[in-house]
Amino acid sequence: MISRILLSILLLCILAQGVAAGPLVKSGQGRVVEVVDGDTLFLDDGTQVRLVGIQAPKIPLGRRNFKAWPLGEESKRALSALTMGRVLRLSYGGRRKDRYGRALAHLHREDGLWIQEQMLRLGLARVYSFRDNRAVVAEMLATEQEARQKRLGIWGHKWYRIWQQEDLRPGLDGFFLIEGTVAKTALVRGRVYLNFGEDWRTDFTITVSPRDRKLFDKVGFDHGAMAGRRVRVRGWLKYYNGPSIEATHPEQVEILD
């Protein structure tokens, strides 16, 4: 049975998709000729595809002084085993290309296997969505949670652990999943602040810009009712008046209670 926590996440994300994302649109296919890492590959027509909606452990790829993330090579091998030499169908649920010219596509094999979902199921990627590319995030979050509960792949490695907000410390940098209880909220010049401590200058905070508030409003997200609620947020951790994550779309914030 689906837990109440998961059900609330699914409902929030389904509502969000209905407002802004819509179904996937099929558009083209190609045979895989090269796998770059756990979330990037090349097709036989030269198209470079960034598997939208997931983030696999990163490997150096020739970048100087880049330290490989744990399980990066394992993730690349898994994607190779799933796709190399196979014909894949491309589908889109939002923005179709990134600034590097890569196709931001969902990939399905001829036998129907959804590649993003399978990488999440193996625990070799995590959900990584954007405000302009949010389709089927609910399904991906559910699959990620199953892998996390079983401690598969990255979820068995402390490097990818979910941080508790009280354990955050200066010097942390990167993409994190963070859990905590909202202490109080504020709306200042149109920007939402969810503060996880009494001192907003030093404690963890989730912020939502005036522009992005519209997406939250459309799914009924009431920031004023968030005090005392336990949440999980995913995003890039920055330090400005303490650690913070800017949430650009509702799927980044999961209500856990």
N, C-alpha and C positions, 0 to 999 in steps of 0.2 A: 504493500500500500504506500501511496505517496504521503510523506509526512506533512504536517501543517506548515512547517517552515518551507519545504520545497514547493508546496501548493501555492503559498503566498508569493513566492518568487516567480513561479510560472505565470500566475495570473497577472502580476505587475508587468512582466515582460511581454506577454501576449497582448495586453492592452496597448503597450508602447508600440509593438509592431503594427497593430491595427491602425494606429494613428499615423506612423511615420515610415514604415518599412514596406509592408505588403509582401506578397509571395515572391519566391525566386523566379527569375526570368531566364530561360534557357537561351544560350547564345554561343554556338560554336562548339568545336571539339578538336582534339589533337592527341597525338601519341607522345608520351613522355620519353625524352631522350637524355635528360640529365636532371639529377636531383642535387640541389645546391646545399640545402640544410633541411631541417625538419619542417619548414613551412614555405619553402620556395623551390620551384622547379622550372625546367624549360620544356616546351613542346616542339614538335618537329617543324613547325612553321616559324620558329624563332621567338614565339611568345614566351615571355617570362611571367610566371604566375606566382603571385603571393597569396597563399591560402588565407583568404580573408576570415576574420573572426577568431583566429587562434594565434597563439604565440608559442613557438617551440624553443627549447634551450638553444642559445646562440653559440656558434663556433667562430674562430677568428677569421677565416676566409681571407687570409693575407693581410689583415689589419694589424699594424704594428702595435705592440703593447696591449693587445686585446686579450683578456684572460677568458678562456672558454668557460661557459656555464656547465655545471655538472649535467651529465646525460645528453650532451649535445650530439655526440657521435651516435649514440644509441637511437636518438630521435631521427637522425638522418637515415640510418640504416632501416628503421621501421618504415619511413616514407618511401624509401627505395623499394622495399619488399612489396609494399602496397601498390606502387604505381609504375615502376620502371618498365618500359616497353609496352605499356597498356594504353589503350585509347580512353581518354577521359572526356566527359561532357562538362562544359563550363556553364555555370549559372550565376546570376547576379541579383543582389538584393539591396543595392545602394550605389555609391560611387564606383565607377568601373576601373579607374586607373589611379595609381598614386603618383607622387611627384617624380618618381624614377621611371615612369612609363610601364610599370608592372601591372598586369591584369589582376584586379582584386576580385577573385572568383571563388565560388564554391565548386568543388570537383566531385563528380560521381563516375564510378566505373561503369562499364557496360552491363555488369551484373547487378547494378543498383547500389553498390556500396558507396556510402558518403564518406569521403576521405577525411574531412575535418572531424566528423563524429568519431571515426575509428581512431584517429590520433588521440583524441580526448579520452576515448574508452581505454586505450592502452596506458593512459597516464603520461604520455610523452608530449603533451601540449596543454595549455590552459586557455580559457576564453579571454579574448582580447578584442573588444568591440569599439566602434567609433560612432560619433553622433550622426554621421552621414552613411553608416553601413551597419544596420542593426537587425537585419532580417534573421530569423530563426535563432536568435540568441537564447530564447527560452529553452529550446531543445538542447543547445550546446551546454548551457549551465547545468541542466539536469544530468547530462552525461558526465560532465566534469565532476559533479558532486558524487556520483557513483564511484568513479575512479579514486576520488579523494578519500571516501569512506573505506575503501579497500586498500588504501595506501599503495597504490600501483604507481610505478614509474617515479616521476618527480615528487609525488606526494609521500613517498617514503624517505625523501631526502630533506634534511633540515634546511638546506639552502632555499627551498621553495615553501617553507612552512608558512602558515597563516600567523601573522604577527598580532599580538594583543597590543592595543594602543598604549598601555602603560609600559610596555617593554621597548618602545621606540627610543632610539638614542641618536645623538648627532653623528653625522658621518654616513648614515644609511643613504643609499642612492640607488634608484632603479624602480622597477615595476613591482608593486607589492599588493598582497591581499591583507587587509587589516580589519580586525574586529574590535568593537568596543561599544560602550553604552553612551549615548548622547547625554551630556550634562545639561546643556541649554542651547537655544538657537537664537539667531538674530537676523534681521534684514536691514542692511545698511547700503543706501544708495542703489537699491535694486539687487544687490548681491546677497545670497543666502549664506549663512555661516552655521554649520553644525559643529558645536564645540564639545570636545570630549573631556573637558576639565574646567575647573573654575577660573583658570588664568589663560585667556585666549592668546596671550603673548607668548606662551611657552608650550601649551598643551596641543595635542593633535586636533586638527580641524578639517572638515570637508567643506569646500566652498562650491557654489554654483553661480555662474555669471548671470547678469540680467538677460543676455541673449538665450542662454541655455535653460533658464527658468521656464521658458515657454514649453519645452518638451516635458519637464516635470509636471507643470500645471495640467497638461493635457491628459496625463494618466492619474490625476487626482492626488499627487504627492503633496501633502500638507506639511511644510517644514515646521510650522508652529506646533504640530502635534508630535514631533519627533523626540522631545525631551523625555528621557527615561527609556527610550527604545534601544534595543541592542541591534546593531547593524554590522554588515560586512561590506567594505568598499574595496574596489580594485582600481589601481591607476598608478601614475608616476608620482613618487614621493618627492616633494620639494620642501625647502625650508625658508619660510618667511613668517616671522612671528611664531616660531615653532614649526613642527612638521605638519604638512598639509597635502591633501590631494584635491585637485579640482575635478569635480564630476561634470562631464559635459552631456551626459544622457542617463536616463533612469536605470538602465541595465547595470550600471556600475555599482549601484547601491542596492544591497539585498537586505531586507528587513527580516531579522531572525527570530523575533518573539511575536 
